[in-house]
Amino acid sequence: MRGSLRTLRQAHLLSKADGHWQMHDLVRQQLRERALPRPADEPAAALTRLLEYYLQAVSRRDAEWFESERVTLVAAVPVSVATGLDGLAADLAAAVCAFLTEQCDLGVRLVLCRHEAEATARSGDARRRAEALARLGTTLVAAARFSEGLSALDDALETWRAVADAEQVAEALHTRGLCLVQAARHRQAVSALRESAQQFRALELPLREAQVLDDLAEAAGTLHDLEEALLAARRSAALFADTGERQSELHLGVTLAALHARNGRYALAVSGIESTARVAKNEGYPEVEARACAQLALLHAQTGRQRTAAAYRQRAVALLRQTGDTEAENLLTMQLSASMAAMADDVDAASALQQQVEYCRSSGNRNGEGDALHRLGLLLSDRARLTAAYQVHLKAVEVWRDLGNRHREGAELAALAKAFAAVNRLAAARRTADEAVEALTDSGAADEAAALRDWAAQLPPSSEDESEELSYATTVTSEKRSGCAAVVTGIGVVLATLYDAPWWALAGWALLLAAVRTGHAAVSRRSRRGTGAGPEPESIPEPMLEGAYPQVKGCLSVCGAAALVTAFVVGGPWGLLAACTLAAGCWVSGKQGVAVFTVIGVLIVHFTWGTWWMALGLVAPFVGYRNTMGLTFADETKQVEVG
């Protein structure tokens, strides 16, 4: 008894006064209530109060609170559906989806949108049913499940027509038109957008009519129906001017100029966009200026002025980063990297994509991160960096799986299968292609799945001794060739000593260049062997960078030392200087390497004019270029691979 009293006192439920134990009135009242029999509906009422609290809290749009309660909020929707609280379930699902839309979490959004659609169907509220179907349709289209998404949008449109709400019918037509553009069904999109604009005109809503006409101009321009596109753009610009929407009016100026460019009037288009960009800059509209710079970049790229296009894209990316428009920024960064690749500037193209990966990752933009990884993997594959491309594609697959985007996951797995096939890992290519076909089929992309299935069927039969385990193997042939080059260089040293002829010094340098080239081959031939999609990216070591790269650097330093000995034995102080600088220059990275080797070559030519040593100066810039384009590119790719 004493122990129990002491425990209650420590819990502040009892207190001792004047030698007696006493209890607070509130504690006594709570005990009386708990002793009474509880109503049968009390748990349901408590759950309803809890869900209503969650709905009110989500409606306050507190991002920090939402992140801390995210898992609970997502789980609360199916709980409310299971307990028959359909109205509350629909409202909660819509509120949570609004947050998840900003985070691009497609998989969870699809589940919640389906719950909302089912709950509104049971509730009998036609308006809420139409809103839920529209939300489900746009989410399915965002996940590239176009057939299902457009079907849901059609159901929403019919529901609004059934309740005779003309404004909502016009809104539904606009939404359907935008989704048809995403599905690349431009002719149907033009028809839907045209009907939507007519509805808004009949309702005397000029601002909404102008916005729809802007989208109609873009869609008609894609179809090369320039007459309708120009008419829609001009009317939209006039409506925006009448309603005082200056920013939208300037946007239409860019659209009109782009339409002139499609009509072959490039000079008029460029002057119009440059004028719009100046006005936007002076009036403080960075979004419009960014779009104008992006359009100028496109026009210059189409006319072959790639460097000017790249400069405009960089300006547009900087402006969009200031405004926080990550989606448009990602698109422009993709175009910037493509422009760099077209100019054969692989290092800058890879660097642009790497910066985009890091920026999207830090800002939580998972869609942008996946797009950048996909483009980087394709760039590495095109440049025969197959091991690095393999690893980058794996990271992209992980991103799309996290987002629940089966279509993009299937496309990434298809790229991964082709990377396997490029290194003759045929069994792994088939297994990965099967996974890609399954993902594409689930997403509704039946044509893409069939094409990939045909590609996999045409692969030659795999060898029986193909490894089933993931491993890293350095090509023995490359190592032997590096060793042979070093041995032959040593022979050149001995012969130069015996015959005392500068010809053998040139032979030694030629062997050095051969050894450098062999070193690059050792990097490019270091292949990754595996099956299926491989393990998770975090468990994969860096095959090219941690193993082969230091090995090749060591090979270069050994060959540089051999060249130094050759020049010393043969004689000639400038040959000795060239050998020393070349041995040190093998460690110079980036474009600075080309500059260093070029300066070395100029000095050697200047001081050795008229002698055989002058040839060393002529060769030096070429060595610097090869060093930069080979080893440095692999080194700079490391930023993404370890991420």
C-alpha positions in Angstrom: 0.0 0.0 0.0 2.8 2.4 0.9 4.6 1.7 -2.3 1.4 2.4 -4.4 0.8 5.6 -2.6 4.4 6.7 -3.1 4.1 5.9 -6.9 0.9 7.9 -7.2 2.5 10.8 -5.4 5.5 10.7 -7.7 3.1 10.8 -10.6 1.5 13.9 -9.1 -1.9 12.2 -8.7 -1.9 12.4 -4.9 -0.5 14.9 -2.5 0.0 14.7 1.3 -1.3 17.5 3.6 -1.8 17.5 7.4 -1.0 13.8 7.5 -3.8 12.9 5.0 -3.6 11.9 1.4 -5.7 14.1 -0.9 -6.5 14.2 -4.7 -7.0 17.1 -7.0 -10.6 17.8 -8.1 -9.7 17.5 -11.8 -8.0 14.1 -11.2 -11.1 12.9 -9.3 -13.4 14.1 -12.1 -11.3 12.2 -14.7 -11.4 9.0 -12.7 -15.2 9.3 -12.5 -15.5 9.7 -16.2 -13.2 6.8 -17.0 -15.2 4.6 -14.6 -18.5 5.2 -16.5 -19.5 2.8 -19.3 -18.2 4.2 -22.7 -20.7 4.7 -25.6 -20.3 2.3 -28.5 -19.7 5.0 -31.0 -17.0 6.9 -29.0 -14.0 5.3 -30.9 -15.5 6.3 -34.3 -16.2 9.8 -33.0 -12.6 10.1 -31.7 -11.3 8.9 -35.1 -13.5 11.4 -36.9 -12.2 14.2 -34.7 -8.6 13.2 -35.3 -9.1 13.1 -39.1 -10.8 16.4 -39.0 -7.9 17.8 -37.2 -5.5 16.4 -39.8 -7.6 18.0 -42.6 -7.6 21.4 -40.9 -3.8 21.2 -40.3 -3.1 20.2 -43.9 -5.2 23.1 -45.1 -2.9 25.5 -43.2 -0.2 24.6 -45.7 2.6 24.3 -43.2 5.3 22.5 -45.2 7.5 21.7 -42.1 4.6 20.1 -40.2 3.5 18.2 -43.3 7.0 16.6 -43.7 7.0 15.5 -40.1 3.5 14.0 -40.4 3.7 12.8 -44.0 3.5 9.1 -43.4 0.6 9.4 -41.0 -1.4 11.7 -43.3 -1.0 9.3 -46.3 -2.1 6.4 -44.1 -5.0 8.3 -42.8 -6.8 8.3 -46.2 -7.3 4.5 -46.5 -8.3 4.4 -42.8 -11.0 7.0 -43.4 -12.2 5.1 -46.4 -12.3 1.8 -44.5 -14.4 3.4 -41.7 -17.0 4.8 -44.2 -16.0 8.4 -43.8 -16.1 9.0 -47.6 -16.5 12.8 -47.6 -13.7 13.2 -45.1 -11.5 10.7 -47.1 -12.0 12.6 -50.3 -11.2 16.0 -48.8 -8.1 14.7 -47.0 -6.9 12.9 -50.1 -7.2 16.1 -52.2 -5.4 18.2 -49.5 -2.5 15.7 -49.2 -2.2 15.5 -53.0 -1.7 19.2 -53.2 1.5 18.9 -51.1 2.6 15.8 -53.0 2.2 17.5 -56.3 4.9 19.9 -55.3 7.2 17.0 -54.4 6.5 15.0 -57.7 5.6 11.9 -55.7 3.6 10.2 -58.4 3.2 6.8 -56.9 1.6 7.9 -53.7 -0.5 10.5 -55.5 -2.0 7.9 -57.8 -3.1 5.8 -54.8 -4.6 8.8 -53.0 -6.4 10.0 -56.2 -8.0 6.6 -56.7 -9.2 6.6 -53.1 -10.7 10.1 -53.7 -12.4 9.0 -56.9 -13.9 5.9 -55.2 -15.0 7.8 -52.1 -16.8 10.5 -54.2 -18.5 7.9 -56.3 -20.0 6.4 -53.1 -20.9 9.8 -51.7 -23.1 10.7 -54.7 -21.8 14.2 -54.9 -21.5 14.8 -58.7 -19.3 17.9 -58.4 -16.8 16.3 -56.1 -16.8 13.3 -58.3 -15.9 15.4 -61.3 -13.1 17.2 -59.4 -11.7 13.9 -58.2 -11.8 12.4 -61.7 -10.0 15.4 -63.2 -7.3 15.1 -60.5 -6.9 11.4 -61.2 -6.7 12.0 -64.9 -4.0 14.6 -64.7 -1.9 12.5 -62.3 -2.2 9.5 -64.7 -1.1 11.6 -67.6 1.9 12.9 -65.6 2.8 9.2 -65.0 2.7 8.7 -68.8 -0.4 6.4 -68.5 -2.2 8.4 -71.2 -5.1 6.1 -72.1 -6.3 5.7 -68.5 -5.7 9.4 -67.8 -7.6 10.7 -70.8 -10.5 8.3 -70.0 -10.8 9.7 -66.5 -10.7 13.3 -67.9 -13.5 12.3 -70.4 -15.6 11.0 -67.4 -15.0 14.3 -65.6 -16.1 16.3 -68.7 -19.3 14.3 -69.0 -20.1 14.7 -65.4 -19.7 18.5 -65.6 -22.0 18.5 -68.7 -24.5 16.4 -66.8 -24.7 19.0 -64.0 -24.9 21.8 -66.6 -22.0 23.9 -65.3 -20.7 25.7 -68.4 -17.7 27.3 -66.8 -16.5 23.9 -65.4 -17.1 22.3 -68.8 -14.8 25.0 -70.3 -12.2 24.3 -67.6 -12.4 20.6 -68.2 -11.9 21.1 -71.9 -8.8 23.2 -71.2 -7.4 20.5 -68.9 -8.1 17.8 -71.4 -6.4 19.8 -74.2 -3.2 20.3 -72.1 -3.1 16.6 -71.3 -3.5 15.7 -75.0 -0.5 17.9 -75.7 1.5 15.9 -73.2 0.3 12.7 -74.9 1.6 14.1 -78.2 -2.0 14.0 -79.7 -1.8 17.6 -81.0 -4.7 17.5 -83.4 -7.1 16.4 -80.7 -5.5 19.0 -78.4 -6.2 21.8 -80.8 -9.8 20.8 -81.1 -10.3 20.7 -77.3 -8.5 24.0 -76.7 -10.5 25.7 -79.5 -13.8 24.5 -78.0 -12.6 25.7 -74.5 -11.8 29.2 -75.8 -15.2 29.4 -77.5 -16.9 28.5 -74.2 -15.0 31.1 -72.2 -15.8 33.7 -74.9 -19.5 32.9 -74.5 -19.2 33.2 -70.8 -17.5 36.6 -71.2 -14.4 35.6 -69.3 -11.7 37.3 -71.3 -8.7 36.5 -69.1 -9.4 32.7 -69.2 -10.1 32.9 -72.9 -6.7 34.6 -73.4 -4.9 31.9 -71.4 -6.5 29.1 -73.4 -5.8 30.9 -76.7 -2.1 31.1 -75.7 -2.0 27.3 -75.2 -4.0 26.9 -78.5 -1.3 29.0 -80.4 1.4 26.7 -79.0 -0.5 23.5 -80.0 -1.4 24.8 -83.5 2.2 25.9 -84.1 3.4 22.3 -83.3 1.0 21.1 -86.0 2.5 23.7 -88.4 -1.0 25.3 -88.7 0.6 28.7 -88.6 -2.5 30.6 -89.7 -4.6 29.4 -86.7 -1.6 29.8 -84.4 -1.0 33.4 -85.4 -4.7 34.3 -85.1 -4.9 32.7 -81.6 -1.7 34.4 -80.4 -2.8 37.9 -81.7 -6.2 37.7 -80.1 -4.7 36.4 -76.9 -2.2 39.3 -76.8 -5.0 41.8 -77.3 -7.1 40.3 -74.5 -4.2 40.3 -72.1 -3.6 44.0 -73.0 -7.2 44.8 -72.4 -7.2 43.1 -69.0 -3.9 44.7 -67.9 -1.9 41.4 -67.8 1.4 42.9 -68.9 3.5 39.9 -68.1 1.2 37.6 -70.1 1.2 40.1 -73.0 5.0 40.0 -73.1 4.9 36.2 -73.1 2.6 36.3 -76.2 5.2 38.5 -77.8 7.7 35.7 -77.5 5.1 33.2 -78.8 4.4 35.4 -81.9 8.1 35.7 -82.7 8.5 31.9 -82.4 5.7 31.4 -84.9 7.4 33.8 -87.3 10.5 31.7 -87.0 8.5 28.5 -87.9 7.3 30.4 -91.0 10.9 30.9 -92.0 11.2 34.6 -91.0 14.1 34.2 -88.7 15.3 37.8 -88.8 11.9 39.2 -87.8 11.7 36.5 -85.1 15.1 37.3 -83.6 14.5 41.1 -83.6 11.1 40.6 -82.0 12.3 38.4 -79.2 15.3 40.6 -78.5 13.0 43.6 -78.2 10.7 41.6 -75.8 13.7 40.5 -73.8 14.8 44.2 -73.3 11.3 45.3 -72.3 11.0 42.4 -69.8 14.4 43.2 -68.3 13.6 46.9 -68.0 10.1 46.3 -66.5 11.3 43.6 -64.1 9.8 40.4 -65.5 12.6 37.8 -65.2 10.3 34.9 -66.2 9.6 36.5 -69.6 13.2 37.5 -70.1 14.2 33.8 -69.4 11.7 32.5 -71.9 12.9 35.1 -74.5 16.6 34.0 -73.9 15.6 30.4 -74.3 13.8 31.1 -77.5 16.8 33.0 -78.9 19.0 30.1 -78.0 16.7 27.8 -80.0 16.8 30.1 -83.0 20.5 30.4 -82.9 21.0 26.7 -82.6 18.7 26.1 -85.6 20.9 28.4 -87.7 24.1 26.7 -86.6 25.4 29.3 -84.1 25.8 26.8 -81.2 28.0 29.0 -79.0 25.7 31.9 -79.1 22.8 29.5 -78.3 24.7 28.1 -75.4 25.3 31.6 -74.0 21.6 32.5 -74.2 20.7 29.2 -72.5 23.1 29.9 -69.7 21.5 33.3 -69.2 18.0 31.8 -69.2 19.0 29.1 -66.7 20.5 31.7 -64.4 17.2 33.8 -64.5 15.0 30.7 -63.9 17.1 29.7 -60.9 16.4 33.1 -59.5 12.7 32.7 -60.0 12.6 29.2 -58.7 11.0 27.7 -61.8 12.8 24.3 -61.5 10.9 22.6 -64.2 11.7 25.1 -66.9 15.3 25.3 -65.6 15.7 21.6 -66.0 14.4 21.7 -69.6 16.9 24.4 -70.5 19.8 22.7 -68.8 19.0 19.6 -70.9 19.1 21.7 -74.0 22.3 23.4 -72.9 24.1 20.0 -72.4 22.8 18.9 -75.8 24.2 22.0 -77.4 27.6 21.4 -75.7 27.6 17.8 -76.9 26.8 19.0 -80.5 29.9 21.2 -80.3 31.9 18.1 -79.2 32.6 19.8 -75.9 32.1 16.6 -73.8 33.5 17.9 -70.6 31.3 21.0 -70.5 28.2 18.9 -71.5 28.9 16.5 -68.7 29.6 19.3 -66.3 26.3 21.0 -67.1 24.4 17.7 -66.4 26.3 17.1 -63.2 25.5 20.5 -61.9 21.8 19.9 -62.7 21.9 16.6 -60.9 23.3 18.2 -57.8 21.0 21.1 -57.9 17.9 19.0 -58.4 18.9 16.7 -55.6 19.5 19.5 -53.2 16.2 21.2 -54.1 14.2 17.9 -53.8 13.3 17.9 -57.5 13.4 14.2 -58.1 11.9 14.4 -61.6 14.7 16.8 -62.7 17.3 14.6 -61.1 16.1 11.6 -63.0 16.0 13.5 -66.3 19.6 14.7 -65.8 20.9 11.3 -64.9 19.2 9.8 -68.0 20.8 12.4 -70.3 24.2 11.9 -68.6 24.0 8.2 -69.1 23.2 8.6 -72.8 26.1 11.0 -73.2 28.5 8.6 -71.5 27.3 5.8 -73.6 27.8 7.8 -76.8 31.3 8.5 -75.8 32.1 4.8 -75.0 32.2 5.4 -71.2 30.1 2.3 -70.8 30.9 1.5 -67.2 30.1 5.0 -66.0 27.0 5.1 -68.1 25.9 1.8 -66.6 26.1 3.2 -63.1 24.4 6.5 -63.9 21.5 4.6 -65.5 21.2 2.5 -62.3 20.8 5.7 -60.3 18.2 7.0 -62.7 16.2 3.7 -62.4 16.2 4.1 -58.6 14.9 7.6 -58.9 12.0 6.6 -61.2 11.1 3.7 -59.0 11.0 6.0 -56.0 8.6 8.3 -57.9 6.4 5.4 -59.1 6.8 6.5 -62.7 6.7 3.1 -64.5 7.1 4.6 -68.0 10.3 6.4 -67.2 11.6 3.4 -65.2 11.0 1.2 -68.3 12.8 3.7 -70.6 15.7 3.8 -68.2 15.9 0.0 -68.0 15.8 -0.1 -71.8 18.8 2.2 -72.0 20.5 0.0 -69.3 19.9 -3.1 -71.4 21.5 -1.5 -74.4 24.5 -0.5 -72.3 24.8 -4.2 -71.3 24.6 -5.3 -74.9 27.3 -2.8 -75.9 29.8 -4.7 -73.7 28.5 -8.1 -74.8 26.7 -8.9 -71.5 23.9 -10.4 -73.5 22.2 -12.5 -70.8 22.1 -9.4 -68.6 20.8 -7.3 -71.5 17.9 -9.8 -72.0 17.0 -9.9 -68.4 17.1 -6.1 -68.1 15.1 -5.8 -71.3 12.4 -8.1 -69.8 12.1 -5.8 -66.8 11.9 -2.8 -69.1 9.1 -4.5 -71.2 7.1 -5.2 -68.0 7.4 -1.6 -66.8 6.5 -0.2 -70.1 3.5 -2.5 -70.4 2.3 -1.5 -67.0 2.5 2.1 -68.0 0.4 1.6 -71.1 3.3 2.1 -73.6 2.5 -1.0 -75.5 4.2 0.1 -78.7 7.5 0.9 -76.9 7.3 -2.4 -75.1 6.8 -4.3 -78.4 9.7 -2.5 -80.0 12.0 -3.4 -77.1 10.9 -7.0 -77.1 11.8 -7.2 -80.8 15.2 -5.7 -80.1 15.9 -8.2 -77.4 14.8 -11.1 -79.6 17.4 -10.0 -82.2 20.3 -10.2 -79.8 22.7 -13.0 -80.6 22.8 -16.0 -78.2 25.0 -15.4 -75.1 28.1 -17.4 -74.4 27.7 -20.3 -72.0 30.6 -19.0 -69.8 29.1 -15.6 -69.3 29.5 -14.7 -65.6 26.4 -14.7 -63.4 28.0 -12.6 -60.7 28.7 -9.0 -60.7 32.5 -8.3 -60.7 35.1 -5.9 -62.0 37.9 -7.1 -64.2 40.7 -5.2 -65.7 41.5 -6.1 -69.3 44.6 -8.2 -69.3 45.4 -7.3 -72.9 45.6 -3.6 -72.0 47.9 -4.2 -69.1 50.2 -6.3 -71.4 50.2 -3.6 -74.0 51.2 -1.0 -71.4 54.0 -3.3 -70.2 55.2 -3.9 -73.7 55.3 -0.1 -74.4 57.4 0.4 -71.3 59.8 -2.5 -72.3 60.2 -1.1 -75.9 60.8 2.4 -74.5 63.6 0.9 -72.4 65.0 -0.8 -75.5 65.0 2.7 -77.1 67.1 4.1 -74.3 69.7 1.3 -74.7 69.9 1.8 -78.5 70.1 5.5 -78.2 73.1 5.1 -75.8 74.8 2.8 -78.2 74.3 4.8 -81.4 74.2 8.3 -79.9 71.6 9.4 -82.4 68.7 11.8 -81.9 66.5 9.6 -84.1 66.2 7.2 -81.2 65.1 10.0 -79.0 62.2 10.6 -81.3 61.5 6.9 -81.3 61.4 7.0 -77.5 58.9 9.9 -77.6 56.8 8.0 -80.1 56.7 5.0 -77.8 55.7 7.3 -75.0 52.7 8.6 -77.0 51.8 5.0 -77.8 51.9 4.2 -74.1 49.7 7.2 -73.3 47.2 6.0 -75.9 47.3 2.5 -74.4 46.6 4.0 -71.0 43.4 5.5 -72.4 42.5 2.1 -73.8 43.0 0.6 -70.4 40.4 2.9 -69.0 37.9 2.4 -71.8 38.2 -1.4 -71.8 37.7 -1.8 -68.1 34.2 -3.2 -68.2 31.6 -4.0 -65.6 30.1 -7.5 -65.7 26.8 -8.3 -64.2 23.3 -9.7 -64.6 19.9 -8.1 -64.5 19.8 -4.6 -63.1 22.6 -5.3 -60.7 22.7 -4.5 -57.0 21.6 -1.2 -55.5 23.8 1.7 -56.7 25.0 2.5 -53.1 26.7 -0.9 -52.9 28.6 -0.6 -56.2 32.2 0.5 -56.0 33.6 2.9 -58.6 35.1 0.6 -61.2 36.6 3.1 -63.5 37.7 5.8 -61.1 38.9 3.9 -58.1 40.8 1.2 -59.9 41.8 1.9 -63.5 42.3 5.7 -63.2 45.1 5.6 -60.6 46.6 2.6 -62.5 46.7 4.6 -65.8 48.2 7.6 -64.0 50.9 5.4 -62.7 51.5 4.1 -66.2 51.8 7.6 -67.5 54.3 8.6 -64.8 56.4 5.5 -65.5 56.4 6.3 -69.3 57.2 9.9 -68.5 60.2 8.9 -66.5 61.3 6.5 -69.3 61.2 9.4 -71.7 63.2 11.6 -69.4 65.9 8.9 -69.2 65.9 8.6 -73.0 66.4 12.4 -73.5 69.1 12.5 -70.8 71.1 9.6 -72.4 70.8 10.9 -75.9 71.6 14.4 -75.0 70.0 17.8 -75.7 68.9 20.0 -72.8 65.6 21.0 -74.4 64.7 17.4 -74.9 65.4 16.9 -71.2 63.2 19.9 -70.3 60.4 18.6 -72.6 60.5 15.2 -71.0 60.3 16.6 -67.5 57.4 18.9 -68.3 55.5 16.2 -70.1 55.9 13.8 -67.2 54.6 16.5 -64.8 51.9 17.6 -67.3 50.3 14.1 -67.2 48.8 15.2 -63.9 47.2 18.4 -65.2 43.4 18.2 -65.5 40.8 20.0 -67.6 41.3 22.6 -70.3 44.3 24.0 -68.4 46.1 20.8 -69.5 45.8 21.8 -73.2 47.1 25.3 -72.4 50.1 24.0 -70.4 51.1 21.6 -73.2 50.7 24.2 -75.9 52.9 26.7 -74.0 55.5 24.0 -73.6 55.4 23.2 -77.3 55.8 26.8 -78.3 58.9 27.2 -76.0 60.5 24.0 -77.3 60.0 25.0 -80.9 61.4 28.5 -80.2 64.6 27.3 -78.6 65.2 24.3 -80.8 64.4 25.8 -84.2 66.1 23.9 -87.0 66.9 20.8 -84.9 65.2 17.4 -84.4 64.1 18.5 -80.9 61.7 20.9 -82.5 59.4 17.9 -83.2 58.8 17.5 -79.5 57.3 21.0 -79.4 55.0 20.2 -82.3 53.8 17.0 -80.6 53.2 18.5 -77.1 49.8 20.2 -77.8 48.4 17.0 -79.2 49.5 15.1 -76.0 47.8 17.7 -73.9 44.6 17.4 -75.9 44.5 13.6 -75.6 45.2 13.8 -71.9 42.3 16.2 -71.3 39.7 14.5 -73.5 40.5 11.1 -72.1 41.5 11.0 -68.4 40.1 14.4 -67.3 36.6 13.5 -68.7 36.5 10.3 -66.6 37.7 12.2 -63.6 35.0 14.9 -63.8 32.3 12.3 -64.1 33.2 11.1 -60.6 31.0 13.8 -59.1 27.8 12.0 -60.2 28.9 8.4 -59.7 29.6 8.8 -56.0 26.3 10.6 -55.5 
